[in-house]
Every structure is written in structure tokens, then in C-alpha cells.
């Protein structure tokens, strides 16, 4: 996943696609809500003919009303989440630019390069470093909401990215960090498991793949941002959770589908007094998830 690095670019917003697909209720006409997309070459748009206009952050920008939301692409090709990885994201100009961007929301999509051979011996530090990155963003003066994007799948590829490690280790660590840091989660892994043809080299999405990622990120953002008209969007997997501890209700809910990354035997310990149900959805069909991590804030 080594590609020429580029500075994170703030994307110009085209006209809104349609009232049903916009988040016009998020901000007043005088405000500009700022979303920072942080990541590696998948965020940057490596392999696409025109990353500035065809990467997933660029496609995400198209879904918002003109002038209301600014999306910044701070993807740094080849970078790791690990601070001691071969090319750490924390040491990049893109990271510095993302923090200077004063974001209101941050979408973090990192972890693929951490499964490459040079970085595998250091994966034991992944959770520590992931929590550190999330908290760095949460501590910014703009106090952004942080959205952890579970990494997209990886198939056989020439970059050394290990899809099995992504599924069985990296995603599990991200789930744990999100719960502990009270970050939101957007699952980019499970919905794209059947989209091998949208990732030509086994790692990087083509234009349609980038559009699919943007759609998933948009759906993950839409009910979490200030002013949203409903707390929880329809889950693409029909996941619902009910508080059975005291029935007092909640002010915020986080439900994470982690594929087969977490043994079913640990579900009870993860949900701690909550009833979690899983139902098939018409877009994805029946699916069995190995774990659901639920965090409640009263």
C-alpha cells in the first residue's frame, strides 16, 4: 500500500443530490460543519484516476448540501496506526493538517498496513495506540465526535495486507477501543465482504467501491451528528438493543457488528445486562455476527 503521499485536501462541495439524501438540518445557513477523513491509501484514493474527486471523502462530500459541510481528505498512503510501525500516521503532515482543520467530526480508517509483515510483531500495541489516536482527536479544542471505521476487507493482494488478521485481530481491537473511548463505530467490513470485484488489487476500492464506502460512512454519520432528527438509523443488519437492566431508557446508543472477530462465548460479557437481537436485512440477507459490542450513555 505504498503510494505517493499527498497533503489532506479540503474538498469543494457540489450541489446537493436531493433533499432526502442531505443533512441540511445539521447546521444553520451561516455554519460550516467540518468532517475530517483520516486514514491511509484507501482514504486518500490510491489507484483511482482522480483521488481529489473520486475518493470516498470526495463522494461523501457530494451527499451534503452545498456550503453547509466541509469534508477534508487526510489520507496518507502506506501509513500505520501503530506509533512504532514502519510508517506511522502520527508522524505525517496529514495528521497535523487534520488536527489544524478543527473538525467537528473525525472518521478514522486505519489498520490495514498494520497487518503487513514488518508491523505484525508490534500488533500487541495496536489497542494502546488506537486509543491514543482517538483521544488525541477527542481532546482537540473543537471537541469532535470520533467515528471509528472498521477496516474494509482485504483479499489476496501484492501489498502484504492480511485480511485474516484484519478480521480476527484489528477489528476486535477497534471494537474494544470504541467502547472504552465512547467513540462511534461505522462497519465498513461486513457490508463489503461480498464486494471482491470492487477491490481490483484486493485492498483498494475502485470508483464504485469508493462510492459504497462513502454511502456507509454517510449512513453512519447521519444520526450521530448534532441536530439529527432521530437518534439511531436503521441498521443494515437489523441489529437492535434493549436495556433490560432498569428500563430507564438511554440518551445514546452504540451497536457494533464485528463479524467473526469476537468469539460468541464472549457476547454475554460484552453486553452486560442488555438484550441484543439480530435480524436479517433485505439488502444483505441473513447474516450471523460473532459479536455485538454495546455501549450505553445515560
C-alpha positions, 0 to 999 in steps of 0.5 A, a space after each residue: 500500500 505504498 503510494 505517493 503521499 499527498 497533503 489532506 485536501 479540503 474538498 469543494 462541495 457540489 450541489 446537493 443530490 436531493 433533499 432526502 439524501 442531505 443533512 441540511 438540518 445539521 447546521 444553520 445557513 451561516 455554519 460550516 460543519 467540518 468532517 475530517 477523513 483520516 486514514 491511509 491509501 484507501 482514504 486518500 484514493 490510491 489507484 483511482 484516476 482522480 483521488 481529489 474527486 473520486 475518493 470516498 471523502 470526495 463522494 461523501 462530500 457530494 451527499 451534503 448540501 452545498 456550503 453547509 459541510 466541509 469534508 477534508 481528505 487526510 489520507 496518507 498512503 502506506 501509513 500505520 496506526 501503530 506509533 512504532 510501525 514502519 510508517 506511522 500516521 502520527 508522524 505525517 503532515 496529514 495528521 497535523 493538517 487534520 488536527 489544524 482543520 478543527 473538525 467537528 467530526 473525525 472518521 478514522 480508517 486505519 489498520 490495514 498496513 498494520 497487518 503487513 509483515 514488518 508491523 505484525 510483531 508490534 500488533 500487541 500495541 495496536 489497542 494502546 495506540 488506537 486509543 491514543 489516536 482517538 483521544 488525541 482527536 477527542 481532546 482537540 479544542 473543537 471537541 469532535 465526535 470520533 467515528 471509528 471505521 472498521 477496516 474494509 476487507 482485504 483479499 489476496 493482494 501484492 501489498 502484504 495486507 492480511 485480511 485474516 488478521 484484519 478480521 480476527 485481530 484489528 477489528 476486535 481491537 477497534 471494537 474494544 477501543 470504541 467502547 472504552 473511548 465512547 467513540 462511534 463505530 461505522 462497519 465498513 467490513 461486513 457490508 463489503 465482504 461480498 464486494 471482491 470485484 470492487 477491490 481490483 488489487 484486493 485492498 483498494 476500492 475502485 470508483 464504485 467501491 469508493 462510492 459504497 464506502 462513502 454511502 456507509 460512512 454517510 449512513 453512519 454519520 447521519 444520526 450521530 451528528 448534532 441536530 439529527 432528527 432521530 437518534 439511531 438509523 436503521 441498521 443494515 443488519 437489523 441489529 437492535 438493543 434493549 436495556 433490560 437492566 432498569 428500563 430507564 431508557 438511554 440518551 445514546 446508543 452504540 451497536 457494533 457488528 464485528 463479524 467473526 472477530 469476537 468469539 460468541 462465548 464472549 457476547 454475554 460479557 460484552 453486553 452486560 445486562 442488555 438484550 441484543 437481537 439480530 435480524 436479517 436485512 433485505 439488502 444483505 440477507 441473513 447474516 450471523 455476527 460473532 459479536 455485538 459490542 454495546 455501549 450505553 450513555 445515560 
